[in-house]
Every structure is written in structure tokens, then in C-alpha cells.
Amino acid sequence: MMRTKLLIPGPVDIPEDVREAMSIPSMPHYGAAWMQLFGQTQAMAKQLFATQHDLYIMAGPGSMALEAALGSALEPGDAVLVPNNGFFADRIVAMLEGLALKPLQVHIPWGQPLRPEHLTETLATHPELKAMAVVHHETSTGVLNPLESLCAMARDQDLLIVVDAVSSLGGVSLPVDAWGIDCCVTVGNKVLETPPALALLSISPRAWEQIMQRQAPRGWYLDLRMWRWYADNWGDWHPTPVTMPTSNLYALHHSLTQLLAQGIPQRWKAYAAAMYAVRRGLEAVGCTMLVEEAYASPLTTAFYPPEGISAPQMQGWLNDEAKLMITGGLGALKGKILRVGHIGLARQRDYVEPFLLAVENYLRLQGCEVLPGSSLVALEMVTQ
Ligand SMILES: *Cc1c(COP(=O)(O)O)cnc(C)c1O
């Protein structure tokens, strides 16, 4: 049976060699061999984050690392600015509420970018704000928020900056230190092309100062002070407090090695080319883009099907008949838009081309006039 190709924005199809790298014999999460693997993986991840600061690798999903950062650095009752234009910002709000923090949201319609001027008034009128928690790539809409300028605004007010870069880091430029980000979170299972299991979190000296001063209890696993205790005291043989998914770290080591060998900017270019080819191709067959080009993430494209075509039916046909899995809208966009990911192998021609051709086929079946091959207008840009 033909295997379904994943063109969803995570989890993603993983290169064969990464899957093979995972099938190592069992290995303990301590000792000399582990320390070498762990240290090298940390060092490579720091290159990707463009950070000189601490980089922690934790067992668990991205949401866990975000919760660890927010919960460890802030005191109950602290006010946190949340620029909100999508589902994952809503999740940060829920997380803050769960931690007894006070989210202060600036809402922008889904599909539109958060611009720095949207924050001006709130920043000027809320001196009690302690931090900003912001999503870089809002995967629910494919908007890439202009993070550099948002961070600059927050730095001016001396806010601690926590960034959800779960679906962007590694796929677009995100120099963590240069943009003044205190805590930046990503995962192994999106742009870094490994199975789900690991979260990566950078922590600035400024964040550590707050973390070490915090008074209220904050549990055990998600207390970054406890993670630091292990790094500081057992760091030469057993650097984490818990058992780590060792095979997944091996996969991450392999995947980062490949990425750095290819070159980080080359990878960014490949994503941008996939996004461009998909946008041009979908437009050529009558689809409409949700996000304006200047703020479109190179990692996910959200679009409306042509007039009269049902998004859920098109998604179902692509999945069942063409064995290509894409996804739909969330919230108010449910049933209206479709989202196609370019993350992982989905950025390559053997994903982009069948996807565009299948969209054509479906539209012809629905009676649209679509010339065969007309969606491939920009395909030659896409890498193999
Ligand atoms: C996928 C995603 C998450 C959730 O990641 P988990 O690892 O499932 O916690 C959070 N934020 C963004 C922007 C995402 O794309």
C-alpha cells in the first residue's frame, strides 16, 4: 500500500538516515559516551540558535519547555504581554493562567501579522508588565510574526522575552542573542526532522537572574533551577535530572550534523523556495492565500480553495485518494482554509510536485478549468 506523505506542519516525514541513526542499541543517559553525544548536540544546537548562552535539551514536547521557562522565571501574579494572532498564542494564555500569571493580550485578527505598533499603547499604559511571551511562526495561520521588532519594543521596556519558536527555529533566520531573546523554545520534531521526544530551550543570563530569585514553589520537573543543579553539579557525567530518550538524542545529533553540513542559510533558502513554488502554484489554479507574502512563513502555507470548492472535502480527497496529508483551519478558520506544511521532507520536489498535481486533479474532478501542469509554474526552484 502506498504510504501517505505528510505535508502537515508537524509532525513531519523524517529522512531515512535519521530513522536509521535512531536504531542504536540501548545507551544510558550518563557516562562518557553519553556526555560526548550530549555535549556535541548542545553545541550544534547553540549554533542554530545563534546563542552563546545556556541551551537545555529536555525530554518532552515544546509546550513543556515553554511552561518551564514561564513558570520558572516569573512569580504568581506577574503580568505578561501576549501578542495574540492565533491558536498557539491562545495556548500560551492558557498556560499563563494555569501558572497563576496574568496574561495581557493584544489581539490581532488571525492571518494578519503582529506589528510592533500594535504593542505601543499597551506597553505605554501597563508599567506592571514583567515579560512578553510571543509566538514566532503562528503555525495555525502560516504568519511569521516580525519578531525582531517586537523584541526590540519589549527590550525597551525591560521585559523578559520568551519565544515560542517551535515551528520556526532552523527554518528561518532567528538569531536568539542578537534579538535579545531570553528564553527561546523549539522541538526536535518539526524543522529539526526527528521523531517527537525532545524540546530545546535557550536561557539568557538575565533569565537566570530571575529564575534564581523566584520565591514561589514551581514543582520539580519544570523547575529550571533543578535542571541547572544537575548541569552544574553532575554536568561531567549525568547532565539532566531524568532519564533521557537516548535514541532520539542520537537522531537529533545526526539531523543537526546534516543540517550544519548543508549550511543553515541553504536550508532557509530551500524552505523559502518551497513556499514560493506552492503559493505561485496554488494561485495559478484559483486558490487565494490567507497571509500576505511579506509575512508568509516559509514553513506553512494557508490558503482558501477556489470559490465553490469545499476545503474539508478537498482535504479528504487529497488524503484518501492522493495519499497526501495536509491539514485544515483552526478556530474561526475551521472548514474554510487548508494548510500545507513545507517542513522536513515536504520542502522537497517529490512532495511539492505531487501535491500541486493532486490539487489540479481534484479541481478538474470538480469541474474547474485547470490546464494540466499549470500549478507547476515555479516548481524548478524547489530542491530535490
Ligand atoms: C507544534 C507547535 C506547538 C506545540 O508543540 P508541542 O511539542 O506539541 O508542545 C507549539 N507552538 C507552535 C507554534 C507549534 O507549531
The ligand as an SDF file (V2000), in Angstrom:
LIG
                    3D

 15 15  0  0  0  0  0  0  0  0999 V2000
    3.5130   22.4650   17.1510 C   0  0  0  0  0  0  0  0  0  0  0  0
    3.5370   23.7450   17.8840 C   0  0  0  0  0  0  0  0  0  0  0  0
    3.4620   23.7810   19.2910 C   0  0  0  0  0  0  0  0  0  0  0  0
    3.2030   22.5550   20.1150 C   0  0  0  0  0  0  0  0  0  0  0  0
    4.3290   21.7930   20.2710 O   0  0  0  0  0  0  0  0  0  0  0  0
    4.2870   20.5270   21.2440 P   0  0  0  0  0  0  0  0  0  0  0  0
    5.6490   19.9380   21.0410 O   0  0  0  0  0  0  0  0  0  0  0  0
    3.1730   19.6580   20.7740 O   0  0  0  0  0  0  0  0  0  0  0  0
    4.0590   21.0210   22.6190 O   0  0  0  0  0  0  0  0  0  0  0  0
    3.5780   24.9970   19.9230 C   0  0  0  0  0  0  0  0  0  0  0  0
    3.7380   26.1260   19.2250 N   0  0  0  0  0  0  0  0  0  0  0  0
    3.8080   26.1390   17.8810 C   0  0  0  0  0  0  0  0  0  0  0  0
    3.9960   27.4450   17.1640 C   0  0  0  0  0  0  0  0  0  0  0  0
    3.7060   24.9410   17.1660 C   0  0  0  0  0  0  0  0  0  0  0  0
    3.7650   24.9400   15.8270 O   0  0  0  0  0  0  0  0  0  0  0  0
  1  2  1  0
  2  3  1  0
  2 14  2  0
  3  4  1  0
  3 10  2  0
  4  5  1  0
  5  6  1  0
  6  7  2  0
  6  8  1  0
  6  9  1  0
 10 11  1  0
 11 12  2  0
 12 13  1  0
 12 14  1  0
 14 15  1  0
M  END
$$$$
